[in-house]
Amino acid sequence: MRKLVTTDGIEFHWSEYQLSSLDPLGVRVEVEFAAPKHGTESHVFGGSVQQRKRWDPELRLFLPRAEDAPAPAPQERAVGNMVVGTVSQVGSQVTRYAAGDKVFGYGPICEAHQMPETHWRPLGNLSPQDAVSADPGHVAFVAMRDGNVRIGDQVAVFGLGAIGLMAVQIALAAGAEHVTAVDPIALRRDCAKRLGAHQVLDPRAGDAALAIKRATANKGVDVAIETSGNSAALNEAIRGIRQCGTVVHVPWGPKDASQLHLDEEFHLNRPTIIGSQAWAGWGNPDRDYPLWDPERAYQAVLSLLSRGVISGQPIIDPLVDFEDAPMLFNTLFTNPAQAIKIGVSRQ
């Protein structure tokens, strides 16, 4: 069997692998649809902070690596975030699934996966596109709750990748009165418009924050959701909010903060800046824990997708054939103007 791999995030190729014998609680799934997580994986391929420093979970600080422990050399790694498929075999103690069931879960792009039954979720009435959009939907949902977006609020979303486009939809579902979507890529702005954004802006074409102020009676938005990891976008998010408004910063970064000017509007307008991402792997509970935890938020997103309140289908662009994935990824991962969230189909 084959899996999609890369060393540098520029060149991609197939690598052969084998599955071990199935354990009693294991479920084997033949993959039919999959998707990478472009922003996060590009961040890792480009050299994340974990490769430069070490995280101390007790101090909750990144600290220098010991001189005799240099950063690890780049290694070949699997590519992909979520997969959808059909159960082909189950272990002797599995009770949740049977052969033929449709499921989805986290995993790299490959021909077959083998994981414990607790790893998988039933596909139900979700489309494959919706299923692989559950992860960015969850991130956007938590960001919206972190920003305390409420009915009647005015919201701006900076960065219209998969997370940003899910944020546009969730803001509308939350009752936002006016949603502005900002991104330099036309493909993504067009998608935001189709999904219901009231205003779409190209930050290269003019002063985005000023346009947001003009559209909100010169006040600015109540909440800005920044998903791009670009310092200019974060600066515009700060400029575009109301006095004492809220900026929710979702991504890793920016690595280069040269366009972030905390000596300007930030100093005079006193915004609240919130770091999002409630994930147990980083020891970060939901801000409303224990009433809310990651599983409850994830289930809420699945409900929104299942009921058609939000959709991942417009976000999966382009859709590529499994056999063509290595060649096309060589272009799509280095040219984001051609893609929003890549879908890979084996059907």
N, C-alpha and C positions, 0 to 999 in steps of 0.2 A: 504494500500500500504506500501511498505518497502523501506528504504534507508539504505545505508551502513554507519556505524558510528564507531568511536573509541574514547577512552579517552587518551590513551598513545602512539598510533602509533605502538603498538605491538600486541594487541588483537583487532580483528574486529568482528562486528556482525551486524545483521539486526535490525532495529528499525522501528516500525510502525508509520505512519503519515497520516494525512488527508489533502486534498486540500480544500480550501475555495471555495465559489461560484465564478464563473467566472465574472470578471468585464468587462465593455464595451470594453476596449482595451486589454484585456487579451487573451493569446493564450495557450491552453493546449496541451502538447506534450507527446506522449507515447514514452518512451526512448527505443532505440534498440541497442545503442552502447555508451560506455562511457570510460573515462580514467582519472586516477588521475594525479597529477603533483608531481612526486616522490620527487624530491629534495626540492621544496618549502614546501610541506606538511610535509616531514620528519623534516625540519628545525623548523616548527611550533610545531609539536608534541614533539620535543626534547627540547623545551623551547627557544623561540625567545627573542630578546632584548625588544620587546614591553611588555613582561611579567615581565621583570626585571626593566624596566625604563619607563618613559613617554616621548612621542615625543612632543616637543613644536614647532608648525608649524611657529610661528613668528620668533623665534630665530633659527629655523632649527637645534636644538640640542636635543639629548636625555638627560634628566635630572633625578636625583634620584626621586623615588616615595616618597611621604610624609610618615613619620613613621607610621601614622595612616591609611595608604592606602597600605597594603601589596599586593604583587603580587597575582592575582587571582588564586584560586585553579584550577587544570585541570578540564575541563568540557567535556562532551561528545560532539563530533562535527562530522558533516557529512564529508565524504571522497569523493574526486573527483574534477575534474577541468573542463571537457568539456563533453557534451552529444550530441548525434545525435538521431533523432527520427522522428516520423510522427505526424503531427498536427491532433488531434482528435476533437477539438472543438475551436471555436473562439468567441470572444465577439461581441456584436451588432455593434460596431463602427470600428472593425478591417477591414483594406483595403488591407494589404500586403499579407495575407495568407488565405487559405481555408483548410477545412478538407481534409486530404490526402497528403498535401504538405510535402516534406522532408526538414527538417531544422536542424541547429546545433547552439549551444551557450554554454555559461559558466554555469556550474551547477554541483552539486555533483551527485554521482552515486545513482540512485533511479529508481523507476518504472515509474513515471510521473512527469513532471514539469509544472508549470503554471507561466508564466511571461508576461510582456507587449510585444506587437508585436515588439517594437524597440529592444528588447533583442535578438531576433532570427535573423539568417542569412539563406538565402536559400542554400541548399546543392548543387544544380546545378549538375555539372558533377564530383564533388569531391567524392572520396571514404570515408567511415566513418573513415578509418585510417588517410587519409589526413586531414579531418576536425578536428580531435582531436589533430593533430600535428600543426595546425595553430598557437596555442599559443606559443609553443617553437620555431616555425619558426619565429614568430614576434620578440621574444626576440633575436634570433640569427641575424635576419636581422638588427635590430637596433644596435646590437653590431658591426656588420660588417661596418655599416655606421659611427658609432662612431670612429672606427679604421681607417676610410678613406681608406679601402682596394680598390686598383685599379688594372686594368689590368696589368699583368706582375709582380705583387708583389709576394713575398714568405710569406706564412702564416703558423702558427702552431696553432692547437686547442688542448688545454689541458682540459681533461674531456669529455668523449664521452657518456654522457647521451643524452636525446632527444635534448636538446639545442645544445650540442656540435656536434652531428651528423647532425643537420640542419645547423650548422655553416660550417661544412665541405662542404656541398652541395652548400651553398650560396657563399662561397669563390670561389669555382670552377666556379659557374655561373657568378661571378664578374670578372672572367678572371685571377685569381691567377695562376701563373706559376707553383708553387710547393706548395702542401699542406701536412703538417705533422700532424698526429693525434696521440695523446698520452693518454693512459689510462692503468691502471693495469689489467683491466678485459678483458679476451680474447674474450668473446661474443661481446663486444663493439668494440674492435679493428677489429675483423673480419667484422663487419658491416661497419665500416669506409672504409675498404679496398674495399668492394663490391660497396660502394658509390663513389669510385674514388680517395680516398686519395693516394698520391704518396708514402708516407712513413708512417708506423705505428710503434709506439714504446711502449714497456712496460717499464715504469720508474723503475720497480723493477729489471729489467734485466741488467741495466747498466746506464751510465750517459746520460740521454735523451738530455740535452742541448748540450753536446759534439757531440752526433750523429747528432743533427740538424745543428750544425756548420759545421761538416764534409760534410753534404749533400748540403750545400749552399756555397761551396768554402771557408769555414772557416769564413764566414761573419755573419751568423745568419739570421733569418727571419725579414722581415720588420714589421710584425704585429703578435702578439701572442694574441689569444683569450682564456682567462681562465674562465672555466665554473664550475669547480668542488667545489670551496670553500675550497680547501685544501691548507694549507700554503706551503707545499713542492711543489705543482704544481705551485703556484704563484711564488715561488722562481725560479723554473726551467723556467717558462715563461720569467722572467727577464733575466736569464742567456742565454736563447736561441735566444734573439733578436739581431739585429745589433746595433752598437753604435748609440745612439739617436733614436732607434726604439720605437715602441708603444706597450704597453700592455693594452688590454681592459679587465677589471675585471668585470664579469657579476653577480656572485652570492652573496647571503648573506655570510658573513664570510671572512676569516676563524675565527672561535671562538678561536682556539688555533694557535697562530702565531709563535710557537717556532721554526718552520723550515723555517721561512722567515728571511733572513739575509741581511738587508739593509746596512751592513758595507762591503759588498763584491762587486759583479759586479754592483749592483745598483749605488754605489757611483762613480765608475769609468766610466761607460758607459752612464750615463745620460739618462735613458729611460723616456718617457712620459707614465704615468699610468692614464688611463681613467676609471672612474666609469660609467658603462652603465645603462640601464633601464630608458627609457623615458616613464613615466606613469603619467597621470593626477592625480591619487590618491595620489601621493607623491609631486605634484606640480612641476614635472619635464617635461618641454617641450622638444621636439626634439631639438638637437643642430642646426638644420637647420630650425627651426620654424621662420616664419609662412609658408614657402614653404613646409615644411614637418611637419606633426603632426601624432599622433598614428594611426588615421584612415587611412591616406594615406599609411603609412607603412604596416598596416594590409591588406589593399586591394592589395598592391604590393605582399605580401606573398601569398594571395589567388590566384593571377594571376599566380605566379610561380608554385603553386601546380596544378592549373587547366590546365596549359600548359605542365605539366610533367617535368618541368625544375628541380624541387626538388620533393621529395616524402616522405610521412610519412609512407608508407606501410612497408619498411624494419625496421623501428624503433619500430613498435608495436610488441613487443616480451617480454613476451608471450601473447597469446590471451586466455582468460579464460572465462568460462561460468558464467553467472550471478549468478546462484544458488551456484556455487562453490567459489564465490569471497571471502566471509569472511574467509574460511579455507585457501585458497591460499594466500590471503593478509597477513595472519599471518606469512607466510614464506617469501614472496617476498619483503615485506617492510623492513624486517630486514636482508635480504641477497641479496644485489644489484648485486652480481655476477650472479644471475639467471634471471635478467630482465634488459631491457632497458627502455621501456615505456609500462606499462601494459594496454592491451585493454580488456574491459569487454563487452561481447555480450549477448543480450537477444533473439536473433533470433534462 
